[in-house]
């Protein structure tokens, strides 16, 4: 039970980290588009 909860938190943390990295890539692409536009 405890190990299952620990595994769940690790999976959630990895999902959150991947989401943050994806958000960073998207924001970087938007910044490049805005920079090229201006």
Biotite code that builds the C-alpha atoms (Angstrom):
import biotite.structure as struc

atoms = struc.array([
    struc.Atom([0.000, 0.000, 0.000], chain_id="A", res_id=1, res_name="UNK", atom_name="CA", element="C"),
    struc.Atom([2.764, 2.431, 0.993], chain_id="A", res_id=2, res_name="UNK", atom_name="CA", element="C"),
    struc.Atom([4.916, 1.403, -1.972], chain_id="A", res_id=3, res_name="UNK", atom_name="CA", element="C"),
    struc.Atom([1.928, 1.829, -4.299], chain_id="A", res_id=4, res_name="UNK", atom_name="CA", element="C"),
    struc.Atom([1.327, 5.370, -3.015], chain_id="A", res_id=5, res_name="UNK", atom_name="CA", element="C"),
    struc.Atom([5.047, 6.181, -3.402], chain_id="A", res_id=6, res_name="UNK", atom_name="CA", element="C"),
    struc.Atom([5.023, 4.892, -6.980], chain_id="A", res_id=7, res_name="UNK", atom_name="CA", element="C"),
    struc.Atom([1.916, 6.990, -7.698], chain_id="A", res_id=8, res_name="UNK", atom_name="CA", element="C"),
    struc.Atom([3.572, 10.164, -6.376], chain_id="A", res_id=9, res_name="UNK", atom_name="CA", element="C"),
    struc.Atom([6.697, 9.461, -8.452], chain_id="A", res_id=10, res_name="UNK", atom_name="CA", element="C"),
    struc.Atom([4.565, 9.010, -11.593], chain_id="A", res_id=11, res_name="UNK", atom_name="CA", element="C"),
    struc.Atom([2.667, 12.219, -10.804], chain_id="A", res_id=12, res_name="UNK", atom_name="CA", element="C"),
    struc.Atom([5.915, 14.110, -10.274], chain_id="A", res_id=13, res_name="UNK", atom_name="CA", element="C"),
    struc.Atom([7.298, 12.884, -13.610], chain_id="A", res_id=14, res_name="UNK", atom_name="CA", element="C"),
    struc.Atom([4.050, 13.869, -15.335], chain_id="A", res_id=15, res_name="UNK", atom_name="CA", element="C"),
    struc.Atom([4.214, 17.345, -13.770], chain_id="A", res_id=16, res_name="UNK", atom_name="CA", element="C"),
    struc.Atom([7.864, 17.749, -14.804], chain_id="A", res_id=17, res_name="UNK", atom_name="CA", element="C"),
    struc.Atom([7.083, 16.695, -18.384], chain_id="A", res_id=18, res_name="UNK", atom_name="CA", element="C"),
    struc.Atom([4.154, 19.135, -18.418], chain_id="A", res_id=19, res_name="UNK", atom_name="CA", element="C"),
    struc.Atom([6.411, 21.966, -17.207], chain_id="A", res_id=20, res_name="UNK", atom_name="CA", element="C"),
    struc.Atom([9.064, 21.165, -19.826], chain_id="A", res_id=21, res_name="UNK", atom_name="CA", element="C"),
    struc.Atom([6.410, 21.064, -22.554], chain_id="A", res_id=22, res_name="UNK", atom_name="CA", element="C"),
    struc.Atom([5.050, 24.415, -21.337], chain_id="A", res_id=23, res_name="UNK", atom_name="CA", element="C"),
    struc.Atom([8.582, 25.869, -21.438], chain_id="A", res_id=24, res_name="UNK", atom_name="CA", element="C"),
    struc.Atom([9.057, 24.650, -25.022], chain_id="A", res_id=25, res_name="UNK", atom_name="CA", element="C"),
    struc.Atom([5.693, 26.099, -26.084], chain_id="A", res_id=26, res_name="UNK", atom_name="CA", element="C"),
    struc.Atom([6.461, 29.465, -24.454], chain_id="A", res_id=27, res_name="UNK", atom_name="CA", element="C"),
    struc.Atom([9.906, 29.480, -26.119], chain_id="A", res_id=28, res_name="UNK", atom_name="CA", element="C"),
    struc.Atom([8.325, 28.822, -29.539], chain_id="A", res_id=29, res_name="UNK", atom_name="CA", element="C"),
    struc.Atom([5.786, 31.623, -28.954], chain_id="A", res_id=30, res_name="UNK", atom_name="CA", element="C"),
    struc.Atom([8.618, 33.999, -27.964], chain_id="A", res_id=31, res_name="UNK", atom_name="CA", element="C"),
    struc.Atom([10.531, 33.128, -31.155], chain_id="A", res_id=32, res_name="UNK", atom_name="CA", element="C"),
    struc.Atom([7.412, 33.700, -33.294], chain_id="A", res_id=33, res_name="UNK", atom_name="CA", element="C"),
    struc.Atom([6.770, 37.081, -31.629], chain_id="A", res_id=34, res_name="UNK", atom_name="CA", element="C"),
    struc.Atom([10.443, 38.059, -32.035], chain_id="A", res_id=35, res_name="UNK", atom_name="CA", element="C"),
    struc.Atom([10.405, 37.124, -35.728], chain_id="A", res_id=36, res_name="UNK", atom_name="CA", element="C"),
    struc.Atom([7.083, 38.934, -36.184], chain_id="A", res_id=37, res_name="UNK", atom_name="CA", element="C"),
    struc.Atom([8.460, 42.176, -34.799], chain_id="A", res_id=38, res_name="UNK", atom_name="CA", element="C"),
])
